[in-house]
Amino acid sequence: MQSDPDKLTKKHQELTHSELVKVVSHVQRDKDEWILNTIMIEDCEVPFKFKRKQQYKDLKGARVNITYYPSVEVVAGMDFEIMNVVRIKKS
């Protein structure tokens, strides 16, 4: 069952949906039972993170539609802004 981004953003006000954004970097690494994915979007300095049970196809250079919300991650006592991805789809 596919999720509709308009339904998601209406139901959850903190969500943002962006279409046809270009991925400039995509890194995947193992963390426990999960594969942690971090992507960087063109003209944006904040990393977008999501996790999956299996490796995801390489997105570097691809255009994607992405639904996300802002969050803060604490690393070594310092706060870093990140975007948690709820839905990502290659365009």
Short mmCIF file of the C-alpha atoms (twelve columns), coordinates in Angstrom:
data_MODEL
# 
_entry.id   MODEL 
# 
loop_
_atom_site.group_PDB 
_atom_site.id 
_atom_site.type_symbol 
_atom_site.label_atom_id 
_atom_site.label_alt_id 
_atom_site.label_comp_id 
_atom_site.label_asym_id 
_atom_site.label_seq_id 
_atom_site.Cartn_x 
_atom_site.Cartn_y 
_atom_site.Cartn_z 
_atom_site.pdbx_PDB_model_num 
ATOM 1  C CA . MET A 1  0.000  0.000  0.000  1 
ATOM 2  C CA . GLN A 2  1.496  3.324  -1.045 1 
ATOM 3  C CA . SER A 3  1.209  6.386  1.161  1 
ATOM 4  C CA . ASP A 4  -0.091 9.636  -0.264 1 
ATOM 5  C CA . PRO A 5  2.144  12.596 0.679  1 
ATOM 6  C CA . ASP A 6  -0.810 15.021 0.718  1 
ATOM 7  C CA . LYS A 7  -2.666 12.826 3.210  1 
ATOM 8  C CA . LEU A 8  0.425  12.569 5.393  1 
ATOM 9  C CA . THR A 9  1.109  16.315 5.453  1 
ATOM 10 C CA . LYS A 10 -2.534 17.142 6.221  1 
ATOM 11 C CA . LYS A 11 -2.667 14.609 9.052  1 
ATOM 12 C CA . HIS A 12 0.735  15.552 10.532 1 
ATOM 13 C CA . GLN A 13 1.391  19.306 10.400 1 
ATOM 14 C CA . GLU A 14 5.135  19.002 11.156 1 
ATOM 15 C CA . LEU A 15 5.789  17.031 7.948  1 
ATOM 16 C CA . THR A 16 7.211  18.681 4.835  1 
ATOM 17 C CA . HIS A 17 7.035  17.243 1.319  1 
ATOM 18 C CA . SER A 18 9.508  18.155 -1.420 1 
ATOM 19 C CA . GLU A 19 9.442  16.930 -5.003 1 
ATOM 20 C CA . LEU A 20 12.186 16.440 -7.584 1 
ATOM 21 C CA . VAL A 21 15.056 17.338 -5.259 1 
ATOM 22 C CA . LYS A 22 18.521 16.191 -6.360 1 
ATOM 23 C CA . VAL A 23 20.558 13.884 -4.116 1 
ATOM 24 C CA . VAL A 24 24.233 14.910 -4.069 1 
ATOM 25 C CA . SER A 25 25.453 12.307 -1.543 1 
ATOM 26 C CA . HIS A 26 24.142 8.966  -0.274 1 
ATOM 27 C CA . VAL A 27 25.857 6.897  2.441  1 
ATOM 28 C CA . GLN A 28 24.672 3.572  3.892  1 
ATOM 29 C CA . ARG A 29 26.082 1.929  7.014  1 
ATOM 30 C CA . ASP A 30 25.148 -0.936 9.318  1 
ATOM 31 C CA . LYS A 31 23.778 -0.152 12.763 1 
ATOM 32 C CA . ASP A 32 22.618 -3.191 14.727 1 
ATOM 33 C CA . GLU A 33 19.936 -4.901 12.595 1 
ATOM 34 C CA . TRP A 34 19.318 -1.812 10.467 1 
ATOM 35 C CA . ILE A 35 20.947 -0.088 7.497  1 
ATOM 36 C CA . LEU A 36 21.202 3.632  8.328  1 
ATOM 37 C CA . ASN A 37 20.941 5.837  5.212  1 
ATOM 38 C CA . THR A 38 22.082 9.458  5.119  1 
ATOM 39 C CA . ILE A 39 21.501 11.638 2.069  1 
ATOM 40 C CA . MET A 40 22.420 15.214 1.295  1 
ATOM 41 C CA . ILE A 41 20.144 17.275 -0.939 1 
ATOM 42 C CA . GLU A 42 21.297 19.949 -3.377 1 
ATOM 43 C CA . ASP A 43 21.218 23.477 -1.864 1 
ATOM 44 C CA . CYS A 44 20.599 22.125 1.656  1 
ATOM 45 C CA . GLU A 45 23.217 21.793 4.418  1 
ATOM 46 C CA . VAL A 46 21.180 19.505 6.693  1 
ATOM 47 C CA . PRO A 47 21.467 15.695 6.370  1 
ATOM 48 C CA . PHE A 48 18.356 13.603 5.740  1 
ATOM 49 C CA . LYS A 49 18.335 10.252 7.577  1 
ATOM 50 C CA . PHE A 50 16.262 7.090  7.321  1 
ATOM 51 C CA . LYS A 51 16.754 3.434  8.143  1 
ATOM 52 C CA . ARG A 52 15.762 0.219  6.433  1 
ATOM 53 C CA . LYS A 53 16.157 -3.492 7.068  1 
ATOM 54 C CA . GLN A 54 17.852 -3.989 3.662  1 
ATOM 55 C CA . GLN A 55 20.271 -1.917 1.621  1 
ATOM 56 C CA . TYR A 56 18.649 0.757  -0.526 1 
ATOM 57 C CA . LYS A 57 19.559 1.462  -4.138 1 
ATOM 58 C CA . ASP A 58 22.210 4.155  -4.597 1 
ATOM 59 C CA . LEU A 59 20.502 7.540  -4.892 1 
ATOM 60 C CA . LYS A 60 23.503 9.743  -5.692 1 
ATOM 61 C CA . GLY A 61 22.587 12.023 -8.601 1 
ATOM 62 C CA . ALA A 62 18.933 10.920 -8.588 1 
ATOM 63 C CA . ARG A 63 15.854 13.108 -8.252 1 
ATOM 64 C CA . VAL A 64 13.587 12.075 -5.387 1 
ATOM 65 C CA . ASN A 65 10.287 12.980 -3.792 1 
ATOM 66 C CA . ILE A 66 10.764 13.115 -0.043 1 
ATOM 67 C CA . THR A 67 8.547  13.598 3.020  1 
ATOM 68 C CA . TYR A 68 10.362 14.508 6.230  1 
ATOM 69 C CA . TYR A 69 10.302 16.359 9.552  1 
ATOM 70 C CA . PRO A 70 13.049 18.313 11.369 1 
ATOM 71 C CA . SER A 71 14.737 16.865 14.422 1 
ATOM 72 C CA . VAL A 72 17.813 17.378 16.597 1 
ATOM 73 C CA . GLU A 73 20.484 14.724 17.154 1 
ATOM 74 C CA . VAL A 74 22.950 15.054 20.054 1 
ATOM 75 C CA . VAL A 75 26.505 13.937 19.235 1 
ATOM 76 C CA . ALA A 76 29.253 14.347 21.852 1 
ATOM 77 C CA . GLY A 77 27.090 16.817 23.750 1 
ATOM 78 C CA . MET A 78 26.482 19.020 20.701 1 
ATOM 79 C CA . ASP A 79 23.119 19.500 18.975 1 
ATOM 80 C CA . PHE A 80 22.929 18.878 15.220 1 
ATOM 81 C CA . GLU A 81 19.866 19.556 13.118 1 
ATOM 82 C CA . ILE A 82 18.774 16.611 10.940 1 
ATOM 83 C CA . MET A 83 15.747 15.719 8.874  1 
ATOM 84 C CA . ASN A 84 14.059 12.383 9.567  1 
ATOM 85 C CA . VAL A 85 12.669 10.891 6.369  1 
ATOM 86 C CA . VAL A 86 9.210  9.349  6.545  1 
ATOM 87 C CA . ARG A 87 8.808  8.606  2.846  1 
ATOM 88 C CA . ILE A 88 11.260 8.653  -0.052 1 
ATOM 89 C CA . LYS A 89 10.589 7.731  -3.656 1 
ATOM 90 C CA . LYS A 90 12.828 7.962  -6.694 1 
ATOM 91 C CA . SER A 91 11.259 10.221 -9.332 1 
# 
